[in-house]
Amino acid sequence: MTFSIVAVDAQSGELGVAVQSKFLAVGALVPYAAAGVGAIASQAFVDVTIGSRGLDLLREGVSPEDCVERLLHDDPLREQRQFGMVSADGRSAAFTGQECFDHASSLLGDGFAAQGNILAGRAVVEGLAAGFQARPQEPLVTRLIDALERAQQAGGDQRGQQSAALLVVKEGGGYGGNHDRMLDLRVDDHPEPITELRRLHGLHDFYFQRADPATALPLDGALRAEVLGLLGKHDVAVGQDVEKALFEYFGRENLEERWLGAERIDPVVLEHLRSQTR
């Protein structure tokens, strides 16, 4: 009932899973990933332990190819399972049981595994791969969404759309910098879940993308006066304490990841502040 892709970005070290299905809240069951370890998508007649057990095996140094048989050993329903996995070093493997509903297949490539079942045809899995490979210069998360979109354009799930999910991990990449869950977005029930997933990704970038100090603007002179005036329109207690006023605003707007102190401001935040008062 699902098509998915698991992948690693060798340059950034990010690992991710993207999935779409005619199934409620697919993100609660299919995607698993751990920074520095690997990513797994477990689907068809899902065994939710495949994700966690697979990551444990990868941590032990077991290759993705060898993980397949270990995960399915003594599983009486193995022919109804489907999963794809990729290790942090780019090796990939996949399994599609003979009792998965047609069309069901997988495709392996450098640093990724694409798979699906109950699909319009083989072109859907090929679309996953083509979409992922089309813009190699883009961040991993963008390429994963591209993969879902191309697969949907190729026919997608025979039964239609319902939910989608996106999970990307990186060491220290999560909110606050003390965990690896860089991005975890879920569209549980929507007529166009992939489109909605891309919209949510845009919001996630705005709120949680860390500010780039290289693009920061010095908060002095005319710009400082402008910012103080704009903050005053948001019921922020400005006075002469710019740092306190700015920090209060950042907290109220959930923009803590874009905080650069009182002497500089992220241009993304500045534009947001300006747009709120237009």
C-alpha positions in Angstrom: 0.0 0.0 0.0 3.1 2.2 0.1 6.0 3.6 -1.8 9.1 4.8 0.0 12.8 5.7 -0.4 15.6 5.5 2.1 18.8 7.4 1.4 22.1 8.9 2.8 23.9 12.1 1.8 27.6 11.3 2.0 28.6 14.9 2.2 26.3 16.1 5.0 26.0 12.8 6.8 22.2 13.1 6.8 20.1 9.9 6.6 16.4 10.0 5.6 13.2 8.2 4.8 10.3 9.5 2.7 7.0 7.6 2.3 3.5 8.0 0.9 0.6 5.6 1.3 -3.1 5.1 1.0 -3.0 4.3 4.7 -3.8 6.4 7.7 -0.7 7.9 9.5 1.9 6.0 7.6 4.6 7.9 9.4 3.8 6.1 12.6 4.8 2.7 11.2 7.2 2.9 8.2 10.2 5.2 8.8 13.2 4.4 11.1 16.6 6.2 11.1 19.5 6.8 13.4 22.4 9.2 12.8 25.6 7.5 11.8 23.8 4.2 11.5 21.3 4.0 8.8 17.7 4.4 7.6 15.0 1.8 7.1 11.5 1.8 5.6 9.4 -1.3 6.6 6.0 -1.7 4.8 3.5 -4.0 3.0 2.3 -6.2 5.9 4.4 -4.2 8.3 6.4 -5.8 11.1 7.2 -2.7 13.1 10.2 -4.4 14.8 12.1 -4.6 11.5 13.0 -0.9 11.8 14.4 -1.1 15.3 16.0 -4.5 14.9 17.5 -3.5 11.6 19.1 -0.4 13.1 20.5 -2.5 15.9 22.2 -4.9 13.4 23.6 -2.0 11.4 25.1 -0.6 14.7 26.8 -4.0 15.1 28.4 -3.6 11.7 26.2 -6.1 9.9 25.9 -5.3 6.2 22.5 -4.3 4.8 22.6 -7.5 2.6 23.2 -9.7 5.6 20.6 -7.8 7.6 17.8 -9.0 5.3 18.1 -12.7 6.1 18.6 -12.0 9.8 15.5 -9.9 10.0 13.4 -12.4 8.2 14.8 -15.6 9.9 11.9 -17.7 11.2 9.3 -15.1 10.1 6.2 -17.1 9.0 4.9 -14.0 7.1 8.2 -13.1 5.4 6.6 -13.3 2.0 4.2 -10.5 2.9 7.0 -8.2 4.1 8.7 -5.4 2.2 11.5 -3.2 3.4 14.4 -1.1 2.1 17.5 0.0 4.1 20.7 2.0 3.7 23.7 2.2 5.9 25.5 5.4 6.8 28.3 4.4 4.4 25.9 4.2 1.5 25.4 0.4 1.1 21.7 -0.5 0.5 19.5 -3.6 0.4 15.8 -4.3 -0.1 13.4 -7.2 0.2 10.0 -7.7 -1.5 8.1 -10.9 -0.5 6.4 -12.9 -3.2 3.0 -12.5 -1.6 3.1 -8.7 -1.6 0.3 -7.3 -3.8 1.3 -6.2 -7.4 2.9 -4.2 -8.5 5.6 -4.7 -5.9 9.3 -4.2 -6.4 12.4 -2.3 -5.4 15.4 -0.5 -7.0 18.8 0.0 -5.4 21.3 2.7 -6.2 24.3 4.5 -4.8 23.3 5.6 -1.3 19.5 4.7 -1.6 16.9 2.1 -1.8 13.5 2.7 -3.4 10.5 0.3 -3.0 6.8 0.0 -3.2 3.7 -2.3 -3.3 0.2 -2.0 -4.8 1.6 0.4 -7.3 0.4 1.5 -10.7 3.5 -0.2 -12.1 7.3 -0.4 -12.1 7.5 3.2 -13.3 6.6 4.3 -9.8 9.7 2.8 -8.2 11.7 4.1 -11.2 10.2 7.5 -10.5 11.4 7.4 -6.9 14.9 6.8 -8.1 14.8 9.4 -10.9 13.3 12.0 -8.7 16.0 11.5 -6.0 18.8 11.6 -8.5 17.6 14.6 -10.5 19.0 17.3 -8.4 22.1 16.0 -6.6 23.2 19.4 -5.5 20.1 19.9 -3.4 19.8 19.0 0.3 18.7 15.5 1.1 15.3 16.5 2.4 14.5 18.3 -0.9 15.6 15.2 -3.0 13.4 12.9 -0.9 10.4 15.0 -1.5 11.3 15.2 -5.2 11.4 11.4 -5.2 7.8 11.1 -3.8 6.5 13.7 -6.3 8.0 11.9 -9.3 6.7 8.6 -8.1 3.2 10.0 -7.7 3.4 11.5 -11.2 4.2 8.0 -12.5 0.9 6.6 -11.0 1.7 6.1 -7.3 -0.4 3.8 -5.1 -3.1 2.1 -7.2 -5.7 3.1 -4.6 -4.8 6.8 -4.3 -3.2 9.0 -1.6 -3.8 9.5 2.1 -0.7 10.1 4.2 3.0 10.9 3.9 6.0 11.3 6.1 9.5 12.5 6.1 12.2 11.6 8.6 15.8 13.0 8.4 18.5 12.5 11.0 21.9 14.0 11.6 24.2 13.9 14.6 23.3 17.0 16.7 20.9 18.1 14.0 17.7 18.2 16.1 16.1 21.1 17.8 18.4 22.4 20.5 21.4 20.4 19.1 21.3 17.6 21.6 19.7 14.8 19.5 19.7 13.6 15.9 16.0 14.1 14.8 16.7 16.9 12.4 13.3 16.7 10.7 10.2 14.6 11.5 7.1 15.6 9.5 3.9 13.7 9.1 0.8 14.2 7.1 -1.6 11.7 8.6 -4.7 12.2 6.4 -4.9 14.6 3.4 -6.2 14.4 -0.2 -2.7 15.5 -1.4 -0.3 14.5 1.3 2.9 15.0 -0.7 2.0 18.6 -1.6 1.2 19.2 2.0 4.5 17.6 3.1 6.4 20.1 0.9 4.4 22.9 2.5 5.3 21.7 6.0 8.9 21.4 5.0 8.9 25.1 4.1 7.5 26.0 7.5 10.1 23.7 9.2 12.9 25.5 7.4 11.6 28.8 8.5 11.2 28.0 12.1 14.0 25.5 12.7 16.7 26.1 10.2 19.7 27.5 12.1 20.7 31.0 11.1 23.8 31.4 8.9 26.2 33.8 10.6 27.7 34.7 7.2 24.4 36.3 6.1 23.7 38.1 9.4 23.1 41.8 9.3 24.7 44.2 11.9 22.0 45.5 14.2 23.1 49.1 14.4 22.3 52.6 13.1 19.1 52.9 11.0 18.5 49.1 11.1 18.6 49.1 14.9 16.1 51.9 15.0 13.8 50.2 12.5 13.8 46.9 14.4 13.1 48.7 17.7 10.1 50.4 16.1 8.8 47.2 14.6 9.1 45.4 17.9 7.2 48.1 19.6 4.2 47.3 17.3 4.2 43.8 18.6 3.7 44.7 22.3 7.3 43.9 23.0 8.7 45.9 25.9 11.5 47.6 24.1 13.0 50.5 26.1 16.7 50.7 25.5 17.4 47.0 26.0 17.6 45.6 22.4 18.7 42.2 23.5 15.8 41.6 25.9 13.3 42.9 23.4 14.6 40.8 20.6 14.9 37.7 22.7 11.3 38.1 23.8 10.2 38.4 20.2 12.2 35.3 19.1 10.7 33.3 21.9 7.1 34.4 21.1 7.6 33.5 17.4 9.3 30.2 18.0 12.5 31.3 16.2 15.0 30.4 18.8 17.2 28.4 16.3 17.7 31.7 14.4 18.9 33.7 17.4 22.3 35.3 16.8 22.5 37.7 19.8 21.7 41.3 20.1 24.3 42.6 17.7 23.2 40.8 14.6 19.9 39.6 13.1 19.1 36.9 10.6 17.7 38.5 7.4 15.0 35.8 7.3 13.7 37.0 10.7 14.0 40.6 9.7 11.8 40.0 6.7 9.3 38.1 8.8 9.2 41.0 11.3 8.7 43.5 8.5 6.0 41.5 6.8 4.0 41.2 10.0 3.6 45.0 10.2 2.9 45.7 6.5 
